[in-house]
C-alpha cells in the first residue's frame, strides 16, 4: 500500500516492484483507515494502556515501552491484516 509520495510513484520504483512481482493495490484518496499500520498502532496503544494505564513516562522510557508493544503484536493479528487487504480496497 502506497500513497502518492514522489518516491512511491516514480517510474523506477514501479518498475522495481514489477520485477519483484509486487502487486500494488489501489488506495482510495484520503483513506488512511485502510492502511493496516493504523490497526497496529491502535493495538499497540491498547496494549500500552492496559499494561501501564495513565502512568507518566519519560521519552526514553516511552520509547522502550513502544518497542515492547511492537514486539508483543501477535503474528496472527498481522497475518490477518495482510490477508484482509484485498477486501479493504
Contact map, one row per residue, 1 for C-alpha under 8 A:
11100000000000000000000111100000001000000000000000000000000000000000000000000000000000000
11111001000000000000000110100000000000000000000000000000000000000000000000000000000000000
11111001000000000000000000100000000000000000000000000000000000000000000000000000000000000
01111101100000000000000000000000000000000000000000000000000000000000000000000000000000000
01111111100000000000000000000000000000000000000000000000000000000000000000000000000000000
00011111110000000000000000000000000000000000000000000000000000000000000000000000000000000
00001111110010000000000000000000000000000000000000000000000000000000000000000000000000000
01111111110011000000000000000000000000000000000000000000000000000000000000000000000000000
00011111111011000000000000000000000000000000000000000000000000000000000000000000000000000
00000111111111000000000000000000000000000000000000000000000000000000000000000000000000000
00000000111111100000000000000000000000000000000000000000000000000000000000000000000000000
00000000011111110000000000000000000000000000000000000000000000000000000000000000000000000
00000011111111111000000000000000000000000000000000000000000000000000000000000000000000000
00000001111111111100000000000000000000000000000000000000000000000000000000000000000000000
00000000001111111110000000000000000000000000000000000000000000000000000000000000000000000
00000000000111111111000000000000000000000000000000000000000000000000000000000000000000000
00000000000011111111111100000000000000000000000000000000000000000000000000000000000000000
00000000000001111111111000000000000000000000000000000000000000000000000000000000000000000
00000000000000111111110000000000000000000000000000000000000000000000000000000000000000000
00000000000000011111110000000000000000000000000000000000000000000000000000000000000000000
00000000000000001111111000000000000000000000000000000000000000000000000000000000000000000
00000000000000001111111100000000000000000000000000000000000000000000000000000000000000000
00000000000000001100111110000000000000000000000000000000000000000000000000000000000000000
11000000000000001000011111000000000000000000000000000000000000000000000000000000000000000
11000000000000000000001111100000000000000000000000000000000000000000000000000000000001001
10000000000000000000000111110000000000000000000000000000000000000000000000000000000000001
11100000000000000000000011111010010000000000000000000000000000000000000000000000000000001
00000000000000000000000001111110000000000000000000000000000000000000000000000000000000001
00000000000000000000000000111110000000000000000000000000000000000000000000000000000000000
00000000000000000000000000011111000000000000000000000000000000000000000000000000000000000
00000000000000000000000000111111111000000000000000000000000000000000000000000000000000000
00000000000000000000000000000111111001000000000000000000000000000000000000000000000000000
00000000000000000000000000000011111101000000000000000000000000000000000000000000000000000
00000000000000000000000000100011111101000000000000000000000000000000000000000000000000011
10000000000000000000000000000011111111100000000000000000000000000000000000000000000000000
00000000000000000000000000000000111111110000000000000000000000000000000000000000110010000
00000000000000000000000000000000001111111000000000000000000000000000000000000000000000000
00000000000000000000000000000001111111111100000000000000000000000000000000000000000000000
00000000000000000000000000000000001111111110000000000000000000000000000000000000000000000
00000000000000000000000000000000000111111111000000000000000000000000000010000100000000000
00000000000000000000000000000000000011111111100000000000000000000000000000000000000000000
00000000000000000000000000000000000001111111110000000000000000000000000000000000000000000
00000000000000000000000000000000000000111111111000000000000000000000000010000000000000000
00000000000000000000000000000000000000011111111100000000000000000100110010000000000000000
00000000000000000000000000000000000000001111111110000000000000000000000000000000000000000
00000000000000000000000000000000000000000111111111000000000000000000000000000000000000000
00000000000000000000000000000000000000000011111111100000000000000000100000000000000000000
00000000000000000000000000000000000000000001111111111000000000001100100000000000000000000
00000000000000000000000000000000000000000000111111111100000000000000000000000000000000000
00000000000000000000000000000000000000000000011111111000000000000000000000000000000000000
00000000000000000000000000000000000000000000001111111000000000000000000000000000000000000
00000000000000000000000000000000000000000000000111111110000000000000000000000000000000000
00000000000000000000000000000000000000000000000111111110000000000000000000000000000000000
00000000000000000000000000000000000000000000000010011111000000000000000000000000000000000
00000000000000000000000000000000000000000000000000011111100000000000000000000000000000000
00000000000000000000000000000000000000000000000000000111110000000000000000000000000000000
00000000000000000000000000000000000000000000000000000011111111000000000000000000000000000
00000000000000000000000000000000000000000000000000000001111111000000000000000000000000000
00000000000000000000000000000000000000000000000000000000111111100000000000000000000000000
00000000000000000000000000000000000000000000000000000000111111110000000000000000000000000
00000000000000000000000000000000000000000000000000000000111111111000000000000000000000000
00000000000000000000000000000000000000000000000000000000111111111100000000000000000000000
00000000000000000000000000000000000000000000000000000000001111111110000000000000000000000
00000000000000000000000000000000000000000000000000000000000111111111000000000000000000000
00000000000000000000000000000000000000000000000100000000000011111111100000000000000000000
00000000000000000000000000000000000000000001000100000000000001111111110000000000000000000
00000000000000000000000000000000000000000000000000000000000000111111111000000000000000000
00000000000000000000000000000000000000000000000000000000000000011111111100000000000000000
00000000000000000000000000000000000000000001001100000000000000001111111110000000000000000
00000000000000000000000000000000000000000001000000000000000000000111111110000000000000000
00000000000000000000000000000000000000000000000000000000000000000011111110000000000000000
00000000000000000000000000000000000000000000000000000000000000000001111111000000000000000
00000000000000000000000000000000000000010011000000000000000000000000111111101100000000000
00000000000000000000000000000000000000000000000000000000000000000000000111111100000000000
00000000000000000000000000000000000000000000000000000000000000000000000011111110000000000
00000000000000000000000000000000000000000000000000000000000000000000000001111111000000000
00000000000000000000000000000000000000000000000000000000000000000000000011111111100000000
00000000000000000000000000000000000000010000000000000000000000000000000011111111110000000
00000000000000000000000000000000000000000000000000000000000000000000000000111111111000000
00000000000000000000000000000000000000000000000000000000000000000000000000011111111100000
00000000000000000000000000000000000100000000000000000000000000000000000000001111111110000
00000000000000000000000000000000000100000000000000000000000000000000000000000111111110000
00000000000000000000000000000000000000000000000000000000000000000000000000000011111111000
00000000000000000000000000000000000000000000000000000000000000000000000000000001111111110
00000000000000000000000000000000000100000000000000000000000000000000000000000000111111111
00000000000000000000000010000000000000000000000000000000000000000000000000000000001111111
00000000000000000000000000000000000000000000000000000000000000000000000000000000000111111
00000000000000000000000000000000010000000000000000000000000000000000000000000000000111111
00000000000000000000000011110000010000000000000000000000000000000000000000000000000011111
